[in-house]
Structure formats: C-alpha cells, structure tokens
C-alpha cells in the first residue's frame, strides 16, 4: 500500500510534528496559565452535562 520511503517519511514527519508542538506548548505555557485560568471547570461542566444526557437516555429507554 505504501512504499518504504513513504512510511519512513510519514514516521519522521509525525515525530518532528510532535516535537514542534510540544516545544511550542512549553514556550506558551505561561500565557496559557494567564489567559485560560479556570477552564478546567468548563471542561468538567461539559463532561457532567454529557454524562447527564447519557444517564437520562438509559433511564428512559
């Protein structure tokens, strides 16, 4: 399906992409902590809402 060269390129590209994304995240960590403070509560509320919808579905089926 893929040639050996394509597989090697894909693997190396993925590794390089993950390294660059991790480096940029570490670089912007201070900014993220400043501007996105309290977003964990939004995530927990969203997960709770989805869980509540799933629970209602299983109760009434």
Backbone as XML, in Angstrom:
<?xml version="1.0"?>
<chain id="A" units="angstrom">
  <residue number="1" name="UNK">
    <atom name="N" x="0.824" y="-1.179" z="0.000"/>
    <atom name="CA" x="0.000" y="0.000" z="0.000"/>
    <atom name="C" x="0.877" y="1.254" z="0.000"/>
  </residue>
  <residue number="2" name="UNK">
    <atom name="N" x="1.818" y="1.348" z="0.911"/>
    <atom name="CA" x="2.768" y="2.447" z="0.938"/>
    <atom name="C" x="4.156" y="1.889" z="0.675"/>
  </residue>
  <residue number="3" name="UNK">
    <atom name="N" x="4.974" y="2.694" z="0.028"/>
    <atom name="CA" x="6.356" y="2.259" z="-0.184"/>
    <atom name="C" x="7.150" y="2.485" z="1.101"/>
  </residue>
  <residue number="4" name="UNK">
    <atom name="N" x="8.323" y="1.900" z="1.158"/>
    <atom name="CA" x="9.172" y="2.043" z="2.337"/>
    <atom name="C" x="9.531" y="3.502" z="2.568"/>
  </residue>
  <residue number="5" name="UNK">
    <atom name="N" x="9.834" y="4.222" z="1.504"/>
    <atom name="CA" x="10.181" y="5.633" z="1.632"/>
    <atom name="C" x="9.025" y="6.464" z="2.179"/>
  </residue>
  <residue number="6" name="UNK">
    <atom name="N" x="7.807" y="6.162" z="1.746"/>
    <atom name="CA" x="6.647" y="6.886" z="2.238"/>
    <atom name="C" x="6.420" y="6.607" z="3.725"/>
  </residue>
  <residue number="7" name="UNK">
    <atom name="N" x="6.596" y="5.363" z="4.141"/>
    <atom name="CA" x="6.440" y="5.037" z="5.564"/>
    <atom name="C" x="7.488" y="5.743" z="6.414"/>
  </residue>
  <residue number="8" name="UNK">
    <atom name="N" x="8.723" y="5.747" z="5.964"/>
    <atom name="CA" x="9.790" y="6.419" z="6.715"/>
    <atom name="C" x="9.493" y="7.916" z="6.805"/>
  </residue>
  <residue number="9" name="UNK">
    <atom name="N" x="9.093" y="8.524" z="5.677"/>
    <atom name="CA" x="8.754" y="9.940" z="5.685"/>
    <atom name="C" x="7.606" y="10.216" z="6.648"/>
  </residue>
  <residue number="10" name="UNK">
    <atom name="N" x="6.566" y="9.402" z="6.613"/>
    <atom name="CA" x="5.417" y="9.595" z="7.491"/>
    <atom name="C" x="5.796" y="9.509" z="8.964"/>
  </residue>
  <residue number="11" name="UNK">
    <atom name="N" x="6.603" y="8.529" z="9.301"/>
    <atom name="CA" x="7.027" y="8.359" z="10.693"/>
    <atom name="C" x="7.889" y="9.532" z="11.148"/>
  </residue>
  <residue number="12" name="UNK">
    <atom name="N" x="8.850" y="9.936" z="10.313"/>
    <atom name="CA" x="9.714" y="11.065" z="10.670"/>
    <atom name="C" x="8.921" y="12.369" z="10.751"/>
  </residue>
  <residue number="13" name="UNK">
    <atom name="N" x="7.975" y="12.557" z="9.849"/>
    <atom name="CA" x="7.140" y="13.759" z="9.897"/>
    <atom name="C" x="6.323" y="13.785" z="11.183"/>
  </residue>
  <residue number="14" name="UNK">
    <atom name="N" x="5.745" y="12.658" z="11.570"/>
    <atom name="CA" x="4.957" y="12.594" z="12.798"/>
    <atom name="C" x="5.811" y="12.915" z="14.017"/>
  </residue>
  <residue number="15" name="UNK">
    <atom name="N" x="6.997" y="12.337" z="14.090"/>
    <atom name="CA" x="7.900" y="12.596" z="15.220"/>
    <atom name="C" x="8.280" y="14.068" z="15.271"/>
  </residue>
  <residue number="16" name="UNK">
    <atom name="N" x="8.638" y="14.654" z="14.121"/>
    <atom name="CA" x="9.003" y="16.071" z="14.079"/>
    <atom name="C" x="7.822" y="16.949" z="14.471"/>
  </residue>
  <residue number="17" name="UNK">
    <atom name="N" x="6.623" y="16.604" z="14.007"/>
    <atom name="CA" x="5.432" y="17.383" z="14.324"/>
    <atom name="C" x="5.157" y="17.360" z="15.826"/>
  </residue>
  <residue number="18" name="UNK">
    <atom name="N" x="5.250" y="16.202" z="16.449"/>
    <atom name="CA" x="5.006" y="16.095" z="17.888"/>
    <atom name="C" x="6.038" y="16.901" z="18.665"/>
  </residue>
  <residue number="19" name="UNK">
    <atom name="N" x="7.294" y="16.855" z="18.245"/>
    <atom name="CA" x="8.348" y="17.617" z="18.929"/>
    <atom name="C" x="8.084" y="19.112" z="18.823"/>
  </residue>
  <residue number="20" name="UNK">
    <atom name="N" x="7.724" y="19.593" z="17.632"/>
    <atom name="CA" x="7.472" y="21.027" z="17.439"/>
    <atom name="C" x="6.261" y="21.475" z="18.247"/>
  </residue>
  <residue number="21" name="UNK">
    <atom name="N" x="5.195" y="20.687" z="18.247"/>
    <atom name="CA" x="4.001" y="21.051" z="19.008"/>
    <atom name="C" x="4.309" y="21.077" z="20.502"/>
  </residue>
  <residue number="22" name="UNK">
    <atom name="N" x="5.041" y="20.098" z="21.009"/>
    <atom name="CA" x="5.398" y="20.071" z="22.430"/>
    <atom name="C" x="6.274" y="21.266" z="22.792"/>
  </residue>
  <residue number="23" name="UNK">
    <atom name="N" x="7.230" y="21.605" z="21.924"/>
    <atom name="CA" x="8.104" y="22.742" z="22.178"/>
    <atom name="C" x="7.306" y="24.043" z="22.225"/>
  </residue>
  <residue number="24" name="UNK">
    <atom name="N" x="6.390" y="24.231" z="21.292"/>
    <atom name="CA" x="5.581" y="25.445" z="21.259"/>
    <atom name="C" x="4.652" y="25.517" z="22.468"/>
  </residue>
  <residue number="25" name="UNK">
    <atom name="N" x="4.123" y="24.391" z="22.897"/>
    <atom name="CA" x="3.260" y="24.388" z="24.075"/>
    <atom name="C" x="4.050" y="24.799" z="25.306"/>
  </residue>
  <residue number="26" name="UNK">
    <atom name="N" x="5.251" y="24.253" z="25.450"/>
    <atom name="CA" x="6.083" y="24.618" z="26.598"/>
    <atom name="C" x="6.442" y="26.099" z="26.554"/>
  </residue>
  <residue number="27" name="UNK">
    <atom name="N" x="6.660" y="26.622" z="25.351"/>
    <atom name="CA" x="7.011" y="28.030" z="25.181"/>
    <atom name="C" x="5.841" y="28.937" z="25.589"/>
  </residue>
  <residue number="28" name="UNK">
    <atom name="N" x="4.618" y="28.537" z="25.305"/>
    <atom name="CA" x="3.433" y="29.350" z="25.581"/>
    <atom name="C" x="2.741" y="28.995" z="26.889"/>
  </residue>
  <residue number="29" name="UNK">
    <atom name="N" x="3.344" y="28.174" z="27.705"/>
    <atom name="CA" x="2.692" y="27.706" z="28.925"/>
    <atom name="C" x="2.333" y="28.858" z="29.867"/>
  </residue>
  <residue number="30" name="UNK">
    <atom name="N" x="3.206" y="29.847" z="29.997"/>
    <atom name="CA" x="2.942" y="30.983" z="30.876"/>
    <atom name="C" x="1.722" y="31.772" z="30.388"/>
  </residue>
  <residue number="31" name="UNK">
    <atom name="N" x="1.605" y="31.934" z="29.081"/>
    <atom name="CA" x="0.463" y="32.651" z="28.513"/>
    <atom name="C" x="-0.818" y="31.854" z="28.719"/>
  </residue>
  <residue number="32" name="UNK">
    <atom name="N" x="-0.742" y="30.537" z="28.547"/>
    <atom name="CA" x="-1.924" y="29.700" z="28.749"/>
    <atom name="C" x="-2.421" y="29.784" z="30.180"/>
  </residue>
  <residue number="33" name="UNK">
    <atom name="N" x="-1.505" y="29.779" z="31.133"/>
    <atom name="CA" x="-1.906" y="29.852" z="32.537"/>
    <atom name="C" x="-2.567" y="31.190" z="32.851"/>
  </residue>
  <residue number="34" name="UNK">
    <atom name="N" x="-2.135" y="32.245" z="32.174"/>
    <atom name="CA" x="-2.692" y="33.582" z="32.427"/>
    <atom name="C" x="-4.078" y="33.739" z="31.823"/>
  </residue>
  <residue number="35" name="UNK">
    <atom name="N" x="-4.252" y="33.371" z="30.567"/>
    <atom name="CA" x="-5.483" y="33.663" z="29.856"/>
    <atom name="C" x="-6.532" y="32.564" z="29.947"/>
  </residue>
  <residue number="36" name="UNK">
    <atom name="N" x="-6.144" y="31.348" z="30.242"/>
    <atom name="CA" x="-7.093" y="30.232" z="30.278"/>
    <atom name="C" x="-7.283" y="29.692" z="31.686"/>
  </residue>
  <residue number="37" name="UNK">
    <atom name="N" x="-7.149" y="30.555" z="32.673"/>
    <atom name="CA" x="-7.328" y="30.148" z="34.066"/>
    <atom name="C" x="-8.798" y="29.806" z="34.296"/>
  </residue>
  <residue number="38" name="UNK">
    <atom name="N" x="-9.068" y="28.690" z="34.910"/>
    <atom name="CA" x="-10.430" y="28.296" z="35.237"/>
    <atom name="C" x="-11.141" y="27.507" z="34.154"/>
  </residue>
  <residue number="39" name="UNK">
    <atom name="N" x="-10.468" y="27.190" z="33.075"/>
    <atom name="CA" x="-11.138" y="26.449" z="32.005"/>
    <atom name="C" x="-11.407" y="25.002" z="32.390"/>
  </residue>
  <residue number="40" name="UNK">
    <atom name="N" x="-10.736" y="24.512" z="33.419"/>
    <atom name="CA" x="-10.982" y="23.135" z="33.862"/>
    <atom name="C" x="-12.432" y="22.981" z="34.315"/>
  </residue>
  <residue number="41" name="UNK">
    <atom name="N" x="-13.019" y="24.049" z="34.869"/>
    <atom name="CA" x="-14.407" y="23.987" z="35.328"/>
    <atom name="C" x="-15.362" y="23.897" z="34.149"/>
  </residue>
  <residue number="42" name="UNK">
    <atom name="N" x="-15.034" y="24.550" z="33.059"/>
    <atom name="CA" x="-15.856" y="24.448" z="31.856"/>
    <atom name="C" x="-15.813" y="23.014" z="31.328"/>
  </residue>
  <residue number="43" name="UNK">
    <atom name="N" x="-14.615" y="22.426" z="31.322"/>
    <atom name="CA" x="-14.472" y="21.042" z="30.869"/>
    <atom name="C" x="-15.265" y="20.091" z="31.765"/>
  </residue>
  <residue number="44" name="UNK">
    <atom name="N" x="-15.162" y="20.263" z="33.072"/>
    <atom name="CA" x="-15.905" y="19.400" z="33.993"/>
    <atom name="C" x="-17.420" y="19.572" z="33.831"/>
  </residue>
  <residue number="45" name="UNK">
    <atom name="N" x="-17.876" y="20.804" z="33.614"/>
    <atom name="CA" x="-19.306" y="21.036" z="33.391"/>
    <atom name="C" x="-19.766" y="20.361" z="32.102"/>
  </residue>
  <residue number="46" name="UNK">
    <atom name="N" x="-18.960" y="20.444" z="31.054"/>
    <atom name="CA" x="-19.310" y="19.809" z="29.786"/>
    <atom name="C" x="-19.386" y="18.295" z="29.940"/>
  </residue>
  <residue number="47" name="UNK">
    <atom name="N" x="-18.404" y="17.701" z="30.607"/>
    <atom name="CA" x="-18.414" y="16.252" z="30.834"/>
    <atom name="C" x="-19.613" y="15.849" z="31.687"/>
  </residue>
  <residue number="48" name="UNK">
    <atom name="N" x="-19.923" y="16.656" z="32.707"/>
    <atom name="CA" x="-21.090" y="16.384" z="33.539"/>
    <atom name="C" x="-22.388" y="16.457" z="32.751"/>
  </residue>
  <residue number="49" name="UNK">
    <atom name="N" x="-22.492" y="17.438" z="31.857"/>
    <atom name="CA" x="-23.687" y="17.587" z="31.032"/>
    <atom name="C" x="-23.869" y="16.402" z="30.101"/>
  </residue>
  <residue number="50" name="UNK">
    <atom name="N" x="-22.795" y="15.985" z="29.448"/>
    <atom name="CA" x="-22.865" y="14.822" z="28.557"/>
    <atom name="C" x="-23.218" y="13.567" z="29.356"/>
  </residue>
  <residue number="51" name="UNK">
    <atom name="N" x="-22.645" y="13.420" z="30.543"/>
    <atom name="CA" x="-22.966" y="12.266" z="31.396"/>
    <atom name="C" x="-24.436" y="12.277" z="31.800"/>
  </residue>
  <residue number="52" name="UNK">
    <atom name="N" x="-24.948" y="13.463" z="32.094"/>
    <atom name="CA" x="-26.360" y="13.574" z="32.471"/>
    <atom name="C" x="-27.266" y="13.191" z="31.302"/>
  </residue>
  <residue number="53" name="UNK">
    <atom name="N" x="-26.931" y="13.623" z="30.111"/>
    <atom name="CA" x="-27.722" y="13.254" z="28.933"/>
    <atom name="C" x="-27.686" y="11.740" z="28.720"/>
  </residue>
  <residue number="54" name="UNK">
    <atom name="N" x="-26.510" y="11.134" z="28.866"/>
    <atom name="CA" x="-26.397" y="9.682" z="28.704"/>
    <atom name="C" x="-27.205" y="8.951" z="29.778"/>
  </residue>
  <residue number="55" name="UNK">
    <atom name="N" x="-27.155" y="9.445" z="31.016"/>
    <atom name="CA" x="-27.903" y="8.809" z="32.103"/>
    <atom name="C" x="-29.413" y="8.894" z="31.850"/>
  </residue>
  <residue number="56" name="UNK">
    <atom name="N" x="-29.869" y="10.034" z="31.373"/>
    <atom name="CA" x="-31.299" y="10.192" z="31.070"/>
    <atom name="C" x="-31.701" y="9.246" z="29.950"/>
  </residue>
  <residue number="57" name="UNK">
    <atom name="N" x="-30.837" y="9.107" z="28.963"/>
    <atom name="CA" x="-31.148" y="8.203" z="27.853"/>
    <atom name="C" x="-31.332" y="6.770" z="28.353"/>
  </residue>
  <residue number="58" name="UNK">
    <atom name="N" x="-30.430" y="6.311" z="29.214"/>
    <atom name="CA" x="-30.513" y="4.943" z="29.695"/>
    <atom name="C" x="-31.631" y="4.737" z="30.704"/>
  </residue>
  <residue number="59" name="UNK">
    <atom name="N" x="-32.051" y="5.773" z="31.402"/>
    <atom name="CA" x="-33.151" y="5.637" z="32.351"/>
    <atom name="C" x="-34.466" y="5.504" z="31.614"/>
  </residue>
  <residue number="60" name="UNK">
    <atom name="N" x="-34.664" y="6.251" z="30.548"/>
    <atom name="CA" x="-35.948" y="6.271" z="29.860"/>
    <atom name="C" x="-36.047" y="5.304" z="28.694"/>
  </residue>
  <residue number="61" name="UNK">
    <atom name="N" x="-35.037" y="4.501" z="28.463"/>
    <atom name="CA" x="-35.121" y="3.503" z="27.375"/>
    <atom name="C" x="-35.441" y="2.147" z="27.941"/>
  </residue>
</chain>
